[in-house]
Amino acid sequence: MIKVDLTEDNFEYFAIRHYDDPNCQGLQEFREDMQRFKYLNRLLNKYEECGEMRTNLVLNHIVVLYNIFNEAATNMLFYRVAEKHWPILVPFLIYINRLPSDIYLSSKRSIKDSDIPIDMQVVKILREFNRQGC
């Protein structure tokens, strides 16, 4: 677990420091990868508003974030994904075995994974997704 107090002022520096994409061609590609947080929030909003879950796309964004930011992706996800979406995010992190038992948010706030409620509909969606062999 990486312990850092992420803020708007240091988020991009933290991201650059942990960015590990050997195929990156420059700053533009880094910025495109950073957009994944925004896209993820949009997908989670759409699920919350309409009940439409684009499981492949959500998993793809999360997996790519872990591939390029490694362990730091956890801090970044919990900082950038709206707290109201954590119950939706957590089942995906469990599915890919990336949810730590302790989540460090700041020097003033740390939470246990068991303290975050889980959206049981997302769990059902992921179970069905897994049964389909996707």
Number of C-alpha atoms within 10 A of each C-alpha: 12 12 13 15 15 19 11 9 8 11 17 15 12 17 17 13 11 15 20 15 13 7 7 13 9 8 10 10 13 17 11 10 18 15 12 17 19 13 14 21 18 14 18 24 18 14 17 14 9 9 12 12 17 13 16 11 13 19 17 13 17 21 18 14 22 19 14 19 21 14 16 20 22 23 22 20 18 18 19 16 17 13 12 11 17 18 15 22 25 20 23 21 16 13 14 11 9 17 16 14 12 13 18 21 19 15 10 7 9 12 13 11 15 9 9 13 12 17 15 12 13 20 17 12 15 18 13 12 13 11 9 8 7 9
